[in-house]
């Protein structure tokens, strides 16, 4: 886990709308957050230049550079 994620997790969970929705995690490798959010019922998209080792039915991973991504235009 990247040290900065230690501070992100509490902030994210404190500010979540309890209803399900869509989430985007840019640079998701090294984080279990997308899977945790997917497990809570959120539709989660992750984008990173590295492979993401975990899967979940509510998680869609895109291996791509966010700078050159065409995906973000449709989010």
DRENSE-651410 format. One record per atom (N, C-alpha, C, CB): residue number from 0; residue in three letters; atom name; x, y, z. Coordinates in pm, 1 decimal, padded with zeros to 6 digits. Glycine has a CB too. Example, Ala and Ser with C-alpha at 12.3 -4.5 7.8 and 13.67 -1.06 7.14 Angstrom:
BEGIN
+-----+------+------+----------+----------+----------+
: pos : code : site :     east :    north :       up :
+-----+------+------+----------+----------+----------+
:   0 :  ALA :    N :  01319.0 : -00569.0 :  00780.0 :
:   0 :  ALA :   CA :  01230.0 : -00450.0 :  00780.0 :
:   0 :  ALA :    C :  01320.0 : -00330.0 :  00780.0 :
:   0 :  ALA :   CB :  01130.8 : -00447.3 :  00904.6 :
:   1 :  SER :    N :  01285.0 : -00225.0 :  00708.0 :
:   1 :  SER :   CA :  01367.0 : -00106.0 :  00714.0 :
:   1 :  SER :    C :  01290.0 :  00003.0 :  00787.0 :
:   1 :  SER :   CB :  01408.4 : -00059.8 :  00572.5 :
+-----+------+------+----------+----------+----------+
end
This chain:
BEGIN
+-----+------+------+----------+----------+----------+
: pos : code : site :     east :    north :       up :
+-----+------+------+----------+----------+----------+
:   0 :  UNK :    N :  00084.6 : -00117.1 :  00000.0 :
:   0 :  UNK :   CA :  00000.0 :  00000.0 :  00000.0 :
:   0 :  UNK :    C :  00089.7 :  00124.2 :  00000.0 :
:   0 :  UNK :   CB : -00096.6 : -00000.6 :  00122.5 :
:   1 :  UNK :    N :  00054.6 :  00219.1 : -00080.1 :
:   1 :  UNK :   CA :  00126.2 :  00345.1 : -00084.7 :
:   1 :  UNK :    C :  00086.6 :  00426.3 :  00038.8 :
:   1 :  UNK :   CB :  00095.4 :  00423.4 : -00217.0 :
:   2 :  UNK :    N :  00182.8 :  00490.6 :  00102.4 :
:   2 :  UNK :   CA :  00158.6 :  00564.5 :  00226.1 :
:   2 :  UNK :    C :  00044.7 :  00665.7 :  00211.8 :
:   2 :  UNK :   CB :  00285.6 :  00635.9 :  00269.4 :
:   3 :  UNK :    N :  00037.0 :  00737.0 :  00099.1 :
:   3 :  UNK :   CA : -00066.9 :  00839.7 :  00083.0 :
:   3 :  UNK :    C : -00207.0 :  00779.9 :  00089.4 :
:   3 :  UNK :   CB : -00048.4 :  00913.3 : -00049.7 :
:   4 :  UNK :    N : -00221.4 :  00652.1 :  00056.6 :
:   4 :  UNK :   CA : -00353.4 :  00587.2 :  00062.2 :
:   4 :  UNK :    C : -00403.5 :  00575.6 :  00205.8 :
:   4 :  UNK :   CB : -00347.3 :  00447.9 : -00002.2 :
:   5 :  UNK :    N : -00314.7 :  00575.8 :  00303.2 :
:   5 :  UNK :   CA : -00355.1 :  00568.8 :  00443.6 :
:   5 :  UNK :    C : -00442.3 :  00688.4 :  00478.4 :
:   5 :  UNK :   CB : -00231.6 :  00563.3 :  00536.4 :
:   6 :  UNK :    N : -00414.0 :  00801.8 :  00420.5 :
:   6 :  UNK :   CA : -00491.5 :  00922.3 :  00446.3 :
:   6 :  UNK :    C : -00615.3 :  00929.9 :  00357.7 :
:   6 :  UNK :   CB : -00405.3 :  01045.2 :  00425.5 :
:   7 :  UNK :    N : -00608.8 :  00871.2 :  00239.5 :
:   7 :  UNK :   CA : -00721.6 :  00875.6 :  00146.3 :
:   7 :  UNK :    C : -00838.9 :  00791.8 :  00195.3 :
:   7 :  UNK :   CB : -00678.0 :  00827.6 :  00008.6 :
:   8 :  UNK :    N : -00813.5 :  00673.4 :  00247.3 :
:   8 :  UNK :   CA : -00921.7 :  00581.4 :  00284.4 :
:   8 :  UNK :    C : -01021.6 :  00644.2 :  00381.2 :
:   8 :  UNK :   CB : -00863.6 :  00455.7 :  00346.4 :
:   9 :  UNK :    N : -00978.4 :  00695.8 :  00496.0 :
:   9 :  UNK :   CA : -01076.3 :  00755.8 :  00588.1 :
:   9 :  UNK :    C : -01152.1 :  00872.6 :  00525.2 :
:   9 :  UNK :   CB : -01006.2 :  00803.3 :  00714.6 :
:  10 :  UNK :    N : -01083.5 :  00953.6 :  00448.1 :
:  10 :  UNK :   CA : -01148.2 :  01067.6 :  00382.8 :
:  10 :  UNK :    C : -01255.9 :  01020.6 :  00285.3 :
:  10 :  UNK :   CB : -01044.1 :  01153.6 :  00309.2 :
:  11 :  UNK :    N : -01224.8 :  00919.6 :  00207.8 :
:  11 :  UNK :   CA : -01320.9 :  00866.9 :  00111.4 :
:  11 :  UNK :    C : -01441.8 :  00807.7 :  00182.2 :
:  11 :  UNK :   CB : -01255.2 :  00761.3 :  00022.2 :
:  12 :  UNK :    N : -01418.7 :  00722.4 :  00280.9 :
:  12 :  UNK :   CA : -01529.8 :  00655.6 :  00347.7 :
:  12 :  UNK :    C : -01614.6 :  00752.1 :  00430.3 :
:  12 :  UNK :   CB : -01477.3 :  00545.2 :  00436.6 :
:  13 :  UNK :    N : -01557.9 :  00860.5 :  00479.9 :
:  13 :  UNK :   CA : -01635.2 :  00960.7 :  00552.8 :
:  13 :  UNK :    C : -01726.1 :  01040.1 :  00459.8 :
:  13 :  UNK :   CB : -01541.9 :  01055.2 :  00627.2 :
:  14 :  UNK :    N : -01686.2 :  01053.2 :  00334.1 :
:  14 :  UNK :   CA : -01761.2 :  01137.6 :  00241.7 :
:  14 :  UNK :    C : -01841.9 :  01060.8 :  00137.4 :
:  14 :  UNK :   CB : -01667.4 :  01229.2 :  00172.2 :
:  15 :  UNK :    N : -01851.0 :  00930.4 :  00152.7 :
:  15 :  UNK :   CA : -01929.1 :  00851.5 :  00058.8 :
:  15 :  UNK :    C : -02078.0 :  00877.0 :  00076.4 :
:  15 :  UNK :   CB : -01898.9 :  00703.3 :  00076.0 :
:  16 :  UNK :    N : -02146.9 :  00886.7 : -00035.1 :
:  16 :  UNK :   CA : -02291.6 :  00886.0 : -00033.3 :
:  16 :  UNK :    C : -02329.6 :  00739.8 : -00011.3 :
:  16 :  UNK :   CB : -02354.7 :  00946.7 : -00167.3 :
:  17 :  UNK :    N : -02416.8 :  00712.5 :  00080.8 :
:  17 :  UNK :   CA : -02447.4 :  00574.3 :  00113.4 :
:  17 :  UNK :    C : -02521.7 :  00500.4 :  00003.1 :
:  17 :  UNK :   CB : -02527.5 :  00569.5 :  00238.2 :
:  18 :  UNK :    N : -02575.2 :  00574.0 : -00092.9 :
:  18 :  UNK :   CA : -02638.1 :  00509.3 : -00206.8 :
:  18 :  UNK :    C : -02529.9 :  00465.6 : -00304.4 :
:  18 :  UNK :   CB : -02740.1 :  00603.8 : -00275.5 :
:  19 :  UNK :    N : -02558.7 :  00361.5 : -00379.8 :
:  19 :  UNK :   CA : -02459.7 :  00314.9 : -00476.7 :
:  19 :  UNK :    C : -02448.4 :  00414.4 : -00591.6 :
:  19 :  UNK :   CB : -02497.0 :  00174.7 : -00530.0 :
:  20 :  UNK :    N : -02336.7 :  00410.2 : -00661.1 :
:  20 :  UNK :   CA : -02311.0 :  00500.1 : -00772.6 :
:  20 :  UNK :    C : -02185.3 :  00456.2 : -00844.7 :
:  20 :  UNK :   CB : -02298.0 :  00645.8 : -00724.3 :
:  21 :  UNK :    N : -02135.6 :  00542.6 : -00930.8 :
:  21 :  UNK :   CA : -02013.5 :  00511.5 : -01005.8 :
:  21 :  UNK :    C : -01894.7 :  00581.8 : -00943.5 :
:  21 :  UNK :   CB : -02027.9 :  00551.9 : -01153.5 :
:  22 :  UNK :    N : -01782.1 :  00511.4 : -00943.2 :
:  22 :  UNK :   CA : -01656.6 :  00564.0 : -00890.1 :
:  22 :  UNK :    C : -01547.1 :  00543.5 : -00993.1 :
:  22 :  UNK :   CB : -01619.3 :  00495.8 : -00755.7 :
:  23 :  UNK :    N : -01450.4 :  00632.8 : -00992.9 :
:  23 :  UNK :   CA : -01333.3 :  00621.2 : -01079.1 :
:  23 :  UNK :    C : -01209.6 :  00632.5 : -00991.7 :
:  23 :  UNK :   CB : -01333.4 :  00730.3 : -01191.3 :
:  24 :  UNK :    N : -01120.1 :  00534.1 : -01003.4 :
:  24 :  UNK :   CA : -00993.6 :  00536.6 : -00930.2 :
:  24 :  UNK :    C : -00881.3 :  00543.9 : -01033.0 :
:  24 :  UNK :   CB : -00978.0 :  00410.4 : -00836.7 :
:  25 :  UNK :    N : -00819.0 :  00660.3 : -01043.1 :
:  25 :  UNK :   CA : -00708.1 :  00680.8 : -01136.4 :
:  25 :  UNK :    C : -00579.3 :  00644.8 : -01064.3 :
:  25 :  UNK :   CB : -00703.7 :  00828.6 : -01189.7 :
:  26 :  UNK :    N : -00500.3 :  00556.8 : -01125.7 :
:  26 :  UNK :   CA : -00377.7 :  00508.9 : -01061.9 :
:  26 :  UNK :    C : -00409.0 :  00408.5 : -00952.9 :
:  26 :  UNK :   CB : -00298.1 :  00625.6 : -01004.1 :
:  27 :  UNK :    N : -00495.4 :  00313.5 : -00983.9 :
:  27 :  UNK :   CA : -00548.8 :  00222.0 : -00882.2 :
:  27 :  UNK :    C : -00455.2 :  00109.5 : -00841.0 :
:  27 :  UNK :   CB : -00674.4 :  00162.6 : -00931.5 :
:  28 :  UNK :    N : -00349.4 :  00083.1 : -00915.8 :
:  28 :  UNK :   CA : -00259.9 : -00027.1 : -00879.3 :
:  28 :  UNK :    C : -00197.1 : -00000.2 : -00743.7 :
:  28 :  UNK :   CB : -00150.2 : -00046.7 : -00986.3 :
:  29 :  UNK :    N : -00185.4 : -00103.8 : -00666.2 :
:  29 :  UNK :   CA : -00131.9 : -00088.0 : -00531.5 :
:  29 :  UNK :    C : -00238.0 : -00052.7 : -00429.6 :
:  29 :  UNK :   CB : -00025.8 :  00016.9 : -00530.7 :
:  30 :  UNK :    N : -00364.0 : -00052.6 : -00470.8 :
:  30 :  UNK :   CA : -00472.7 : -00017.3 : -00381.0 :
:  30 :  UNK :    C : -00582.2 : -00123.3 : -00387.2 :
:  30 :  UNK :   CB : -00529.4 :  00121.2 : -00416.4 :
:  31 :  UNK :    N : -00638.2 : -00154.1 : -00272.6 :
:  31 :  UNK :   CA : -00753.5 : -00244.3 : -00267.2 :
:  31 :  UNK :    C : -00884.7 : -00166.7 : -00263.7 :
:  31 :  UNK :   CB : -00743.7 : -00335.7 : -00144.9 :
:  32 :  UNK :    N : -00875.1 : -00035.0 : -00265.2 :
:  32 :  UNK :   CA : -00993.7 :  00049.7 : -00256.1 :
:  32 :  UNK :    C : -01097.8 :  00020.0 : -00363.9 :
:  32 :  UNK :   CB : -00953.1 :  00194.1 : -00264.6 :
:  33 :  UNK :    N : -01058.6 :  00000.2 : -00490.8 :
:  33 :  UNK :   CA : -01161.9 : -00029.1 : -00590.6 :
:  33 :  UNK :    C : -01242.9 : -00154.1 : -00557.5 :
:  33 :  UNK :   CB : -01098.5 : -00045.2 : -00726.6 :
:  34 :  UNK :    N : -01178.2 : -00256.2 : -00505.3 :
:  34 :  UNK :   CA : -01247.3 : -00380.2 : -00470.2 :
:  34 :  UNK :    C : -01336.4 : -00358.2 : -00347.9 :
:  34 :  UNK :   CB : -01145.5 : -00493.5 : -00443.2 :
:  35 :  UNK :    N : -01289.0 : -00281.0 : -00251.8 :
:  35 :  UNK :   CA : -01369.9 : -00250.4 : -00133.9 :
:  35 :  UNK :    C : -01496.1 : -00174.7 : -00173.2 :
:  35 :  UNK :   CB : -01288.7 : -00168.7 : -00032.6 :
:  36 :  UNK :    N : -01481.0 : -00075.3 : -00260.3 :
:  36 :  UNK :   CA : -01597.2 :  00001.7 : -00305.8 :
:  36 :  UNK :    C : -01691.7 : -00084.5 : -00388.4 :
:  36 :  UNK :   CB : -01552.2 :  00123.0 : -00387.7 :
:  37 :  UNK :    N : -01636.1 : -00168.9 : -00473.9 :
:  37 :  UNK :   CA : -01718.3 : -00259.8 : -00554.5 :
:  37 :  UNK :    C : -01796.6 : -00354.4 : -00463.7 :
:  37 :  UNK :   CB : -01630.2 : -00340.5 : -00653.2 :
:  38 :  UNK :    N : -01735.5 : -00398.3 : -00356.5 :
:  38 :  UNK :   CA : -01802.3 : -00487.6 : -00261.6 :
:  38 :  UNK :    C : -01916.9 : -00418.5 : -00188.5 :
:  38 :  UNK :   CB : -01702.0 : -00540.8 : -00160.7 :
:  39 :  UNK :    N : -01910.8 : -00287.2 : -00179.2 :
:  39 :  UNK :   CA : -02018.7 : -00209.4 : -00116.8 :
:  39 :  UNK :    C : -02131.9 : -00179.5 : -00214.2 :
:  39 :  UNK :   CB : -01963.6 : -00079.0 : -00061.3 :
:  40 :  UNK :    N : -02116.1 : -00222.4 : -00339.8 :
:  40 :  UNK :   CA : -02222.6 : -00203.9 : -00437.6 :
:  40 :  UNK :    C : -02198.3 : -00093.1 : -00538.5 :
:  40 :  UNK :   CB : -02348.4 : -00176.9 : -00367.3 :
:  41 :  UNK :    N : -02085.6 : -00025.0 : -00529.5 :
:  41 :  UNK :   CA : -02054.1 :  00080.2 : -00625.8 :
:  41 :  UNK :    C : -02008.1 :  00018.9 : -00757.6 :
:  41 :  UNK :   CB : -01946.0 :  00174.7 : -00569.8 :
:  42 :  UNK :    N : -02036.8 :  00086.8 : -00866.6 :
:  42 :  UNK :   CA : -01984.4 :  00049.9 : -00998.5 :
:  42 :  UNK :    C : -01850.5 :  00122.1 : -01009.7 :
:  42 :  UNK :   CB : -02084.9 :  00089.4 : -01118.3 :
:  43 :  UNK :    N : -01741.9 :  00047.2 : -01005.5 :
:  43 :  UNK :   CA : -01608.4 :  00106.4 : -00993.9 :
:  43 :  UNK :    C : -01528.1 :  00082.8 : -01121.2 :
:  43 :  UNK :   CB : -01533.6 :  00048.2 : -00872.5 :
:  44 :  UNK :    N : -01463.9 :  00189.1 : -01166.0 :
:  44 :  UNK :   CA : -01373.1 :  00183.5 : -01280.3 :
:  44 :  UNK :    C : -01234.9 :  00221.3 : -01229.8 :
:  44 :  UNK :   CB : -01419.7 :  00278.5 : -01397.0 :
:  45 :  UNK :    N : -01135.6 :  00146.1 : -01272.2 :
:  45 :  UNK :   CA : -00997.6 :  00175.5 : -01236.9 :
:  45 :  UNK :    C : -00916.1 :  00189.8 : -01363.6 :
:  45 :  UNK :   CB : -00938.5 :  00065.9 : -01145.9 :
:  46 :  UNK :    N : -00826.1 :  00284.9 : -01364.1 :
:  46 :  UNK :   CA : -00738.8 :  00305.2 : -01479.2 :
:  46 :  UNK :    C : -00596.1 :  00321.7 : -01428.8 :
:  46 :  UNK :   CB : -00783.3 :  00429.2 : -01563.2 :
:  47 :  UNK :    N : -00504.2 :  00249.7 : -01493.7 :
:  47 :  UNK :   CA : -00363.2 :  00254.7 : -01455.8 :
:  47 :  UNK :    C : -00280.5 :  00199.6 : -01571.1 :
:  47 :  UNK :   CB : -00336.7 :  00174.3 : -01324.3 :
:  48 :  UNK :    N : -00154.0 :  00238.4 : -01576.1 :
:  48 :  UNK :   CA : -00064.5 :  00186.5 : -01680.2 :
:  48 :  UNK :    C : -00013.1 :  00047.5 : -01644.1 :
:  48 :  UNK :   CB :  00053.9 :  00282.2 : -01702.0 :
:  49 :  UNK :    N : -00024.3 :  00008.0 : -01518.5 :
:  49 :  UNK :   CA :  00018.2 : -00124.1 : -01472.5 :
:  49 :  UNK :    C : -00102.6 : -00216.0 : -01458.9 :
:  49 :  UNK :   CB :  00093.4 : -00113.7 : -01338.1 :
:  50 :  UNK :    N : -00077.2 : -00345.6 : -01457.9 :
:  50 :  UNK :   CA : -00184.4 : -00442.5 : -01439.6 :
:  50 :  UNK :    C : -00241.7 : -00433.5 : -01298.6 :
:  50 :  UNK :   CB : -00133.6 : -00584.3 : -01467.5 :
:  51 :  UNK :    N : -00370.6 : -00463.0 : -01287.8 :
:  51 :  UNK :   CA : -00436.3 : -00468.5 : -01157.3 :
:  51 :  UNK :    C : -00466.2 : -00614.5 : -01127.6 :
:  51 :  UNK :   CB : -00567.6 : -00381.4 : -01154.1 :
:  52 :  UNK :    N : -00419.5 : -00666.6 : -01013.3 :
:  52 :  UNK :   CA : -00425.9 : -00810.8 : -00988.6 :
:  52 :  UNK :    C : -00560.7 : -00864.8 : -00940.2 :
:  52 :  UNK :   CB : -00323.8 : -00846.0 : -00889.5 :
:  53 :  UNK :    N : -00652.5 : -00779.5 : -00897.4 :
:  53 :  UNK :   CA : -00777.0 : -00825.4 : -00837.9 :
:  53 :  UNK :    C : -00895.5 : -00802.3 : -00931.3 :
:  53 :  UNK :   CB : -00800.6 : -00755.0 : -00705.1 :
:  54 :  UNK :    N : -00998.9 : -00882.3 : -00913.5 :
:  54 :  UNK :   CA : -01120.3 : -00866.1 : -00993.4 :
:  54 :  UNK :    C : -01242.4 : -00867.1 : -00902.4 :
:  54 :  UNK :   CB : -01131.3 : -00977.6 : -01100.2 :
:  55 :  UNK :    N : -01349.8 : -00812.3 : -00954.9 :
:  55 :  UNK :   CA : -01478.3 : -00810.3 : -00885.3 :
:  55 :  UNK :    C : -01584.2 : -00784.2 : -00991.7 :
:  55 :  UNK :   CB : -01482.1 : -00700.6 : -00770.0 :
:  56 :  UNK :    N : -01702.8 : -00841.5 : -00977.9 :
:  56 :  UNK :   CA : -01807.9 : -00818.6 : -01077.8 :
:  56 :  UNK :    C : -01845.4 : -00671.2 : -01096.7 :
:  56 :  UNK :   CB : -01930.6 : -00895.7 : -01039.1 :
:  57 :  UNK :    N : -01827.9 : -00588.1 : -00994.5 :
:  57 :  UNK :   CA : -01861.9 : -00445.5 : -01004.5 :
:  57 :  UNK :    C : -01741.5 : -00357.3 : -01039.0 :
:  57 :  UNK :   CB : -01922.9 : -00398.4 : -00874.0 :
:  58 :  UNK :    N : -01629.9 : -00419.6 : -01074.7 :
:  58 :  UNK :   CA : -01507.2 : -00344.2 : -01103.1 :
:  58 :  UNK :    C : -01461.6 : -00368.3 : -01246.4 :
:  58 :  UNK :   CB : -01395.1 : -00383.2 : -01004.5 :
:  59 :  UNK :    N : -01440.9 : -00259.6 : -01318.3 :
:  59 :  UNK :   CA : -01389.0 : -00266.2 : -01455.4 :
:  59 :  UNK :    C : -01254.2 : -00196.6 : -01456.6 :
:  59 :  UNK :   CB : -01487.9 : -00200.2 : -01558.8 :
:  60 :  UNK :    N : -01152.8 : -00270.4 : -01499.0 :
:  60 :  UNK :   CA : -01017.3 : -00215.7 : -01503.5 :
:  60 :  UNK :    C : -00978.9 : -00185.6 : -01647.9 :
:  60 :  UNK :   CB : -00915.8 : -00313.8 : -01439.5 :
:  61 :  UNK :    N : -00921.2 : -00068.4 : -01669.5 :
:  61 :  UNK :   CA : -00870.6 : -00027.6 : -01800.1 :
:  61 :  UNK :    C : -00720.6 : -00004.0 : -01786.3 :
:  61 :  UNK :   CB : -00944.3 :  00101.0 : -01853.0 :
:  62 :  UNK :    N : -00643.1 : -00082.8 : -01859.7 :
:  62 :  UNK :   CA : -00497.4 : -00064.8 : -01857.8 :
:  62 :  UNK :    C : -00464.0 :  00038.6 : -01964.9 :
:  62 :  UNK :   CB : -00420.2 : -00201.8 : -01883.1 :
:  63 :  UNK :    N : -00439.5 :  00160.1 : -01919.5 :
:  63 :  UNK :   CA : -00419.1 :  00271.1 : -02012.3 :
:  63 :  UNK :    C : -00359.0 :  00389.7 : -01937.3 :
:  63 :  UNK :   CB : -00552.6 :  00311.5 : -02080.9 :
:  64 :  UNK :    N : -00289.1 :  00473.4 : -02008.8 :
:  64 :  UNK :   CA : -00236.5 :  00597.5 : -01953.1 :
:  64 :  UNK :    C : -00351.4 :  00697.8 : -01947.7 :
:  64 :  UNK :   CB : -00115.8 :  00652.9 : -02038.4 :
:  65 :  UNK :    N : -00377.7 :  00750.8 : -01831.4 :
:  65 :  UNK :   CA : -00490.1 :  00842.8 : -01815.2 :
:  65 :  UNK :    C : -00474.9 :  00967.4 : -01903.6 :
:  65 :  UNK :   CB : -00503.0 :  00884.2 : -01668.4 :
:  66 :  UNK :    N : -00352.4 :  01008.9 : -01930.1 :
:  66 :  UNK :   CA : -00327.9 :  01126.4 : -02013.9 :
:  66 :  UNK :    C : -00379.6 :  01104.2 : -02156.5 :
:  66 :  UNK :   CB : -00177.5 :  01159.6 : -02016.6 :
:  67 :  UNK :    N : -00362.3 :  00983.0 : -02207.3 :
:  67 :  UNK :   CA : -00402.9 :  00952.1 : -02344.5 :
:  67 :  UNK :    C : -00533.5 :  00874.6 : -02351.3 :
:  67 :  UNK :   CB : -00294.5 :  00873.6 : -02413.5 :
:  68 :  UNK :    N : -00608.1 :  00871.6 : -02244.4 :
:  68 :  UNK :   CA : -00727.4 :  00789.2 : -02238.0 :
:  68 :  UNK :    C : -00844.7 :  00849.1 : -02313.9 :
:  68 :  UNK :   CB : -00766.0 :  00767.2 : -02095.3 :
:  69 :  UNK :    N : -00910.4 :  00764.9 : -02389.5 :
:  69 :  UNK :   CA : -01036.7 :  00802.5 : -02452.5 :
:  69 :  UNK :    C : -01151.8 :  00764.1 : -02360.0 :
:  69 :  UNK :   CB : -01052.3 :  00734.2 : -02591.8 :
:  70 :  UNK :    N : -01123.9 :  00680.8 : -02261.8 :
:  70 :  UNK :   CA : -01224.3 :  00633.6 : -02168.1 :
:  70 :  UNK :    C : -01284.3 :  00748.1 : -02087.8 :
:  70 :  UNK :   CB : -01164.3 :  00530.6 : -02074.8 :
:  71 :  UNK :    N : -01203.6 :  00840.9 : -02040.6 :
:  71 :  UNK :   CA : -01250.8 :  00946.1 : -01952.7 :
:  71 :  UNK :    C : -01354.5 :  01037.1 : -02016.3 :
:  71 :  UNK :   CB : -01136.0 :  01027.3 : -01907.0 :
:  72 :  UNK :    N : -01351.7 :  01047.9 : -02147.5 :
:  72 :  UNK :   CA : -01452.7 :  01128.4 : -02214.7 :
:  72 :  UNK :    C : -01592.8 :  01070.6 : -02202.7 :
:  72 :  UNK :   CB : -01417.3 :  01143.6 : -02359.1 :
:  73 :  UNK :    N : -01602.6 :  00940.5 : -02175.1 :
:  73 :  UNK :   CA : -01732.4 :  00875.8 : -02163.9 :
:  73 :  UNK :    C : -01776.9 :  00855.9 : -02020.9 :
:  73 :  UNK :   CB : -01729.4 :  00744.6 : -02233.1 :
:  74 :  UNK :    N : -01694.3 :  00895.8 : -01925.0 :
:  74 :  UNK :   CA : -01728.8 :  00874.0 : -01783.1 :
:  74 :  UNK :    C : -01820.4 :  00980.8 : -01731.8 :
:  74 :  UNK :   CB : -01604.0 :  00869.3 : -01697.1 :
+-----+------+------+----------+----------+----------+
end
